[in-house]
Amino acid sequence: MLDIRINPGNALDLAIGQRDAQVLNMVQEAVRHRQVMLAFQPVVQARHPDRIAYYEGLIRVLDETGRIIPARDFINEIEDTETGRILDCLALKKGLATLSRQPGLRLAINLSARSIGYRKWIRTLDRGIERNPTVAERLILEITESSAMLVPELVVHFMSDLQSKGISFALDDFGAGYTAFRHFKQFNFDILKIDGQFIREIATDVDSQVITRAMVSIAQQFDMFTVAEFVETAEDAAFLCEVGIDCLQGYYCGAPTVSPEWERVLRHRA
């Protein structure tokens, strides 16, 4: 009699693979049908946390029932694909539309370095600025450290061109990648965002305190505005303010929301 046994490990791998493939298919369909929205998270002044410096617009992808598909389930898999490029375009388009409707707003939108030079993305930006030239000086483009280091020379060129139009740039997740400082000197980012792994529990983590102080010093040397990500407690916020961080972002300061204050005001007036 043939003894057929299923290896539990293989069965688990198969189930995970099938789930991942299903999620990717859902994301591709959602992007194809433009089932996306922005969630807005405030970035507040460290010394005056009641004052919002700007918002970050975080792209959210919806499944067929309207529920949000967690970005962690797909973002790494689509980053190198056409779907990733289109998602960057959709985030920019929605961000520019929001800036156009809200003349007092500053907004950061994420951009993969792989989308630099992507014609649809460039057309989206050019059209948004043509329709409302004021959006350029209120737009911040965030590029992760790891993404920027893939094509540093291209990023430097791209930034210089758009900064001449008034657009600002933020180096996101600083400390998580491997920045070569010869490129760092050339990048000329306006904002440096310190990765959350150094910020969580920083009030009691001496190692993170030393590293963060060093990163703040680097930012100050290059005249860069500093933002601490993933700020979750009052103790951490107080320490970050003490070491000279300019702005804070995280659940302590405000969670991302798809119903920001300005939209609630408009609905109330209607």
C-alpha positions as CSV (number, residue, x, y, z in Angstrom):
1,M,0.0,0.0,0.0
2,L,1.4,3.4,-1.0
3,D,2.0,5.7,2.0
4,I,1.4,9.3,0.9
5,R,2.2,11.8,3.6
6,I,1.9,15.6,3.3
7,N,4.8,17.5,4.7
8,P,3.3,20.1,7.0
9,G,6.0,22.6,6.1
10,N,5.4,22.2,2.4
11,A,1.6,22.6,2.9
12,L,2.1,25.8,4.9
13,D,4.4,27.2,2.2
14,L,1.9,26.3,-0.4
15,A,-1.0,28.0,1.5
16,I,1.1,31.1,2.1
17,G,2.1,31.2,-1.6
18,Q,-1.6,30.9,-2.6
19,R,-2.6,33.6,-0.2
20,D,0.1,36.0,-1.4
21,A,-0.8,35.3,-5.1
22,Q,-4.5,36.1,-4.3
23,V,-3.5,39.3,-2.5
24,L,-1.4,40.4,-5.5
25,N,-4.2,39.7,-7.9
26,M,-6.6,41.7,-5.8
27,V,-4.1,44.6,-5.7
28,Q,-3.6,44.5,-9.5
29,E,-7.4,44.5,-10.0
30,A,-7.9,47.4,-7.6
31,V,-5.2,49.5,-9.2
32,R,-6.6,48.7,-12.6
33,H,-10.0,50.0,-11.5
34,R,-8.6,52.9,-9.5
35,Q,-9.9,51.5,-6.2
36,V,-7.5,53.6,-4.1
37,M,-7.6,56.5,-1.7
38,L,-5.3,58.5,0.5
39,A,-5.1,58.4,4.3
40,F,-3.7,61.5,5.9
41,Q,-1.4,61.5,8.9
42,P,-0.3,64.7,10.6
43,V,3.3,65.7,11.0
44,V,3.5,68.1,14.0
45,Q,6.0,70.6,15.4
46,A,8.0,69.0,18.2
47,R,7.9,72.0,20.4
48,H,4.3,72.8,19.6
49,P,2.6,69.5,19.0
50,D,-0.8,71.2,18.6
51,R,0.5,72.8,15.4
52,I,0.6,70.7,12.2
53,A,3.5,71.3,9.9
54,Y,2.1,69.2,7.1
55,Y,0.4,65.9,6.3
56,E,1.6,62.7,4.7
57,G,-0.8,61.2,2.2
58,L,-0.5,57.4,2.4
59,I,-2.0,55.4,-0.5
60,R,-4.6,52.8,0.5
61,V,-5.7,50.1,-1.9
62,L,-9.3,48.7,-1.5
63,D,-10.5,45.2,-2.2
64,E,-13.8,44.5,-4.0
65,T,-15.8,44.9,-0.7
66,G,-14.2,48.3,0.0
67,R,-11.9,47.1,2.7
68,I,-8.3,48.3,2.8
69,I,-5.7,45.7,1.8
70,P,-2.7,46.1,4.2
71,A,0.3,47.6,2.4
72,R,2.7,45.2,4.1
73,D,1.0,42.3,2.3
74,F,2.0,43.6,-1.2
75,I,4.1,46.7,-1.3
76,N,7.5,44.9,-1.6
77,E,6.2,42.6,-4.3
78,I,4.8,45.3,-6.6
79,E,7.6,47.9,-6.1
80,D,9.5,46.8,-9.2
81,T,6.4,46.3,-11.4
82,E,4.2,48.3,-13.6
83,T,1.5,48.1,-10.9
84,G,3.9,49.9,-8.5
85,R,4.5,52.7,-11.1
86,I,0.8,53.2,-11.6
87,L,0.2,53.2,-7.9
88,D,2.7,56.0,-7.6
89,C,0.8,57.9,-10.3
90,L,-2.5,57.5,-8.5
91,A,-1.0,58.7,-5.2
92,L,0.4,61.8,-6.9
93,K,-2.8,62.5,-8.7
94,K,-4.9,62.3,-5.6
95,G,-2.4,64.3,-3.6
96,L,-2.3,67.1,-6.2
97,A,-6.1,67.2,-6.3
98,T,-6.2,67.5,-2.5
99,L,-3.6,70.3,-2.6
100,S,-5.6,72.1,-5.3
101,R,-8.8,71.9,-3.2
102,Q,-7.1,73.0,0.1
103,P,-4.9,76.1,-0.6
104,G,-3.5,76.2,3.0
105,L,-2.3,72.6,3.0
106,R,1.2,71.1,2.7
107,L,1.2,67.4,1.7
108,A,3.9,64.7,1.4
109,I,3.4,61.9,-1.1
110,N,5.6,58.8,-1.4
111,L,7.6,58.1,-4.6
112,S,9.7,55.1,-5.5
113,A,13.0,56.0,-7.2
114,R,12.0,53.5,-9.8
115,S,9.2,55.8,-10.9
116,I,11.6,58.6,-11.7
117,G,11.5,59.1,-15.5
118,Y,8.2,57.2,-15.7
119,R,6.3,59.2,-18.3
120,K,2.8,58.8,-16.8
121,W,4.1,60.0,-13.5
122,I,5.8,63.1,-15.1
123,R,2.6,63.9,-17.1
124,T,0.5,63.6,-13.9
125,L,2.8,66.1,-12.1
126,D,3.0,68.5,-15.1
127,R,-0.8,68.6,-15.5
128,G,-1.3,69.2,-11.8
129,I,1.0,72.1,-11.8
130,E,-0.5,73.5,-15.0
131,R,-3.9,73.5,-13.5
132,N,-2.8,75.0,-10.2
133,P,0.8,76.4,-10.0
134,T,0.5,76.9,-6.2
135,V,0.6,73.1,-5.6
136,A,4.3,72.8,-6.4
137,E,5.5,74.8,-3.4
138,R,3.2,72.9,-1.1
139,L,4.1,69.4,-2.4
140,I,6.7,67.2,-0.6
141,L,8.0,64.1,-2.3
142,E,9.2,61.3,0.0
143,I,11.8,58.8,-1.3
144,T,13.1,56.0,0.9
145,E,16.8,55.8,1.6
146,S,17.0,52.3,0.1
147,S,15.2,53.4,-3.0
148,A,17.3,56.5,-3.4
149,M,20.5,54.5,-3.3
150,L,19.4,52.3,-6.3
151,V,20.0,55.2,-8.8
152,P,21.6,58.0,-6.8
153,E,22.8,60.0,-9.8
154,L,19.4,59.9,-11.4
155,V,17.8,61.0,-8.1
156,V,20.1,63.9,-7.7
157,H,19.3,65.1,-11.2
158,F,15.6,64.6,-10.7
159,M,15.5,66.5,-7.4
160,S,17.4,69.4,-8.7
161,D,15.0,69.8,-11.6
162,L,11.8,69.7,-9.4
163,Q,13.3,71.7,-6.6
164,S,13.7,74.6,-9.1
165,K,9.9,74.4,-9.4
166,G,9.4,74.8,-5.7
167,I,8.8,71.1,-4.8
168,S,10.5,69.8,-1.6
169,F,12.0,66.4,-1.0
170,A,12.2,64.2,2.1
171,L,14.6,61.3,2.6
172,D,12.4,58.7,4.2
173,D,13.4,55.8,6.6
174,F,16.8,57.3,7.2
175,G,19.0,54.8,9.0
176,A,17.3,51.7,7.6
177,G,19.4,51.6,4.4
178,Y,23.0,52.0,3.4
179,T,23.5,55.6,2.4
180,A,26.9,56.3,0.9
181,F,27.8,59.7,2.3
182,R,29.5,60.8,-1.0
183,H,26.0,60.7,-2.5
184,F,24.4,62.1,0.6
185,K,26.3,65.3,0.1
186,Q,24.9,65.6,-3.5
187,F,21.3,64.7,-2.7
188,N,20.3,68.0,-1.2
189,F,17.2,66.7,0.5
190,D,15.1,69.3,2.4
191,I,13.8,66.9,5.1
192,L,15.3,63.9,6.8
193,K,12.9,61.4,8.3
194,I,14.6,59.1,10.9
195,D,13.5,55.5,10.7
196,G,11.1,54.3,13.4
197,Q,13.3,51.5,14.6
198,F,15.4,54.2,16.4
199,I,12.4,56.1,17.7
200,R,10.3,53.4,19.4
201,E,11.1,53.5,23.1
202,I,14.0,55.9,22.6
203,A,13.4,57.5,26.0
204,T,14.9,54.4,27.6
205,D,17.1,53.0,24.8
206,V,20.6,54.5,25.2
207,D,21.9,53.0,21.9
208,S,19.0,54.6,19.9
209,Q,19.6,57.9,21.7
210,V,23.3,58.0,20.6
211,I,22.4,57.0,17.0
212,T,19.5,59.5,16.8
213,R,21.7,62.4,18.1
214,A,24.2,61.6,15.4
215,M,21.6,61.7,12.7
216,V,20.2,65.0,14.0
217,S,23.7,66.4,13.9
218,I,24.1,65.2,10.3
219,A,20.8,66.8,9.3
220,Q,21.8,70.1,10.9
221,Q,25.1,70.1,9.2
222,F,23.3,69.9,5.8
223,D,20.5,72.3,6.8
224,M,17.9,69.6,6.7
225,F,14.6,69.7,8.6
226,T,14.2,66.6,10.8
227,V,11.2,64.4,11.4
228,A,11.0,61.4,13.8
229,E,8.8,58.6,12.6
230,F,6.7,56.2,14.7
231,V,6.4,58.4,17.8
232,E,4.1,56.5,20.1
233,T,4.6,57.9,23.7
234,A,4.8,61.2,25.5
235,E,8.2,60.2,26.9
236,D,9.7,59.5,23.5
237,A,8.2,62.8,22.2
238,A,9.8,64.7,25.1
239,F,13.2,63.2,24.5
240,L,13.1,63.9,20.7
241,C,12.2,67.5,21.4
242,E,15.1,67.8,23.8
243,V,17.6,66.5,21.2
244,G,16.5,69.0,18.6
245,I,14.1,67.1,16.3
246,D,11.9,69.5,14.4
247,C,8.8,67.5,13.8
248,L,7.1,64.3,15.0
249,Q,5.0,61.7,13.2
250,G,3.2,58.7,14.7
251,Y,0.2,57.5,16.6
252,Y,1.0,59.7,19.6
253,C,0.6,62.7,17.3
254,G,-2.3,61.4,15.2
255,A,-3.3,58.3,13.3
256,P,-3.7,58.2,9.5
257,T,-7.3,58.9,8.5
258,V,-9.3,58.8,5.3
259,S,-11.6,61.5,6.8
260,P,-9.3,64.4,7.5
261,E,-10.6,67.5,9.3
262,W,-11.1,69.6,6.2
263,E,-13.3,67.0,4.6
264,R,-15.4,66.7,7.8
265,V,-15.9,70.5,7.7
266,L,-17.0,70.4,4.1
267,R,-19.5,67.6,4.8
268,H,-20.8,69.5,7.8
269,R,-21.4,72.6,5.7
270,A,-23.1,70.6,3.0
